[in-house]
Amino acid sequence: MHEVVSNARMGQALLPTYTEVTTPRRPGPVHTARLHPLEPFSLPDGSTTYPMWRTPRQRQRCDRSSPVRPDQPAPTLNDLPPRLILDTSAILAFTEGSTAVGEAIAKVADKGCLFGLPVMCLAEAARSVTHAVRLDLLINHPAAAVLTVDPLQWKTLAATHRAVGRLDTAGALLAAAGNNCTVLTGQPRQPGR
């Protein structure tokens, strides 16, 4: 059962999964996790190991809410405010397979909340990304919300840009301030900060 929970967690974090089993593939928890068999290999003791791989797939957005009253429309997941904002470095770290970023977005999704992807951070990350498929997986995650800056806040954006020196970082900071949440960064913390 632990393997199924682990695979589900990896799927929620949009991370690939590798596992090895000691018996050939058969229907069951491994089969339902959509693991695909790789070439088996022999161990020094003569036993055979059957490796398996699961590539994360894009999922459709779903409405996780239930109506409060039948005559009132239910709020959708997209109506919720983000609880975490990913900056450009966190987006790039995710595309490179960062388990820390994957785990952070999985925790947000587990709570039925959203994580925000500022459009300026996505545009900046797209310039450097080497794994475009992983970027698409992130954007299409059911708990992802692509955020834009309110045009009426252009002066605040300009002032924040002057202060931090990067437009994408300014956009992430404004998104976090506007949603009363934190920014996740893929940059290592500097000593003394």
C-alpha positions in Angstrom: 0.0 0.0 0.0 2.9 2.4 0.7 4.0 2.1 -2.9 0.6 3.2 -4.2 0.6 6.2 -1.9 4.1 7.1 -3.0 3.2 6.8 -6.6 0.1 8.9 -6.1 2.2 11.6 -4.4 4.7 11.6 -7.2 1.8 11.9 -9.7 0.4 14.9 -7.8 3.9 16.5 -7.8 4.1 15.8 -11.6 7.3 13.9 -11.1 8.4 10.8 -13.0 8.5 7.5 -11.1 11.0 4.7 -11.2 10.5 1.4 -9.3 11.8 -2.1 -9.4 9.8 -5.2 -8.6 10.9 -8.8 -8.1 8.1 -10.5 -10.0 6.9 -9.8 -13.6 4.3 -7.2 -14.0 0.7 -8.2 -13.3 -2.5 -6.3 -12.7 -2.7 -4.6 -9.3 -1.3 -1.5 -7.6 1.7 -1.2 -9.9 -0.6 -1.6 -13.0 -3.0 1.0 -11.9 -0.2 3.5 -11.3 0.4 3.3 -15.1 4.0 2.1 -14.7 5.5 0.8 -17.9 7.9 -2.1 -17.8 11.6 -1.6 -18.8 14.1 -4.3 -19.8 14.5 -6.8 -16.8 18.0 -7.5 -15.6 19.7 -10.1 -13.5 21.3 -9.4 -10.1 24.5 -11.1 -9.0 22.6 -13.6 -6.8 20.8 -14.8 -10.0 17.4 -13.2 -9.2 15.7 -11.1 -11.8 14.6 -7.5 -11.3 11.8 -5.9 -13.3 12.3 -2.1 -13.5 9.3 0.1 -14.3 8.8 3.7 -15.3 5.9 6.2 -15.2 6.1 9.5 -17.1 3.9 12.2 -15.6 1.0 13.2 -17.7 -1.0 16.4 -18.0 -4.3 16.2 -16.2 -7.5 18.1 -16.9 -8.6 20.8 -14.4 -11.3 19.5 -12.2 -13.9 21.2 -10.0 -13.2 19.9 -6.5 -15.9 21.9 -4.8 -19.5 21.0 -3.9 -22.4 23.4 -4.0 -23.4 25.0 -0.7 -27.0 25.4 -1.9 -28.5 23.8 -5.0 -29.7 27.2 -6.3 -26.3 28.8 -6.0 -23.4 28.0 -8.3 -20.5 26.2 -6.6 -17.2 28.1 -6.6 -14.6 26.4 -8.8 -11.0 25.8 -8.0 -10.1 28.7 -10.2 -12.1 31.0 -7.9 -9.8 30.3 -5.0 -6.8 32.6 -4.3 -3.3 31.1 -4.7 -1.5 30.0 -1.5 1.9 29.9 -3.0 3.6 31.8 -5.9 6.4 30.3 -7.9 9.0 32.7 -9.2 11.1 32.2 -12.4 13.8 30.2 -10.6 11.2 27.9 -9.0 9.6 27.3 -12.3 13.0 26.5 -13.9 13.9 24.2 -11.0 10.6 22.3 -11.5 11.3 21.8 -15.2 14.7 20.4 -14.2 13.0 17.9 -11.9 13.3 19.5 -8.5 11.6 17.3 -5.9 11.5 20.3 -3.5 9.3 22.3 -5.9 7.2 19.3 -6.8 6.6 18.5 -3.1 5.7 22.1 -2.4 3.0 22.2 -5.1 1.8 18.8 -4.1 1.2 20.1 -0.5 -0.7 23.1 -1.9 -2.8 20.8 -4.1 -3.4 18.3 -1.3 -5.1 21.2 0.7 -7.4 21.9 -2.2 -5.6 25.2 -2.9 -3.9 26.8 -5.9 -0.3 27.8 -6.6 0.3 30.8 -8.8 2.5 31.2 -11.9 3.0 34.8 -12.7 2.8 35.2 -16.5 6.0 37.3 -16.5 7.9 34.5 -14.6 6.6 32.0 -17.1 7.7 34.1 -20.0 11.2 34.6 -18.5 11.5 30.8 -17.7 10.4 29.9 -21.2 13.5 31.7 -22.5 15.8 29.3 -20.6 13.8 26.1 -20.2 15.4 23.0 -21.5 12.4 20.7 -20.8 9.4 22.4 -22.4 7.2 19.3 -21.7 7.8 19.8 -17.9 6.8 23.5 -18.3 3.6 22.4 -20.0 2.9 19.9 -17.2 3.3 22.6 -14.6 1.0 25.1 -16.4 -1.6 22.4 -16.9 -1.6 21.1 -13.3 -5.1 21.2 -11.9 -4.0 23.4 -9.0 -2.0 25.9 -11.2 -3.3 29.5 -11.8 -1.5 31.7 -14.3 -1.5 35.2 -12.9 -1.3 38.5 -14.6 -0.6 41.9 -13.1 -3.6 44.2 -12.8 -3.0 47.0 -15.3 -4.1 49.6 -12.7 -1.1 48.6 -10.6 1.4 49.5 -13.2 3.0 52.2 -10.9 3.4 49.7 -8.1 4.9 47.2 -10.6 7.3 49.9 -11.9 8.4 50.8 -8.3 8.9 47.2 -7.3 10.8 46.6 -10.6 13.2 49.5 -9.7 13.7 48.1 -6.2 14.4 44.5 -7.2 15.9 45.0 -10.7 13.8 42.3 -12.5 10.4 42.6 -13.9 9.5 39.0 -13.4 10.5 39.1 -9.8 8.5 42.2 -9.3 5.5 40.4 -10.8 5.9 37.5 -8.4 6.2 39.8 -5.4 3.1 41.7 -6.4 1.2 38.5 -6.9 2.3 37.2 -3.4 1.4 40.5 -1.8 -2.0 40.7 -3.5 -2.9 37.1 -2.4 -1.3 37.3 1.1 1.0 34.3 0.4 4.7 33.5 0.0 7.0 33.3 -3.0 8.7 30.0 -3.6 12.1 30.4 -5.2 14.5 27.9 -6.6 17.5 30.1 -5.6 19.6 29.0 -2.7 19.3 31.2 0.4 22.2 33.6 0.9 24.0 33.3 4.3 23.0 36.2 6.5 19.7 36.9 4.7 
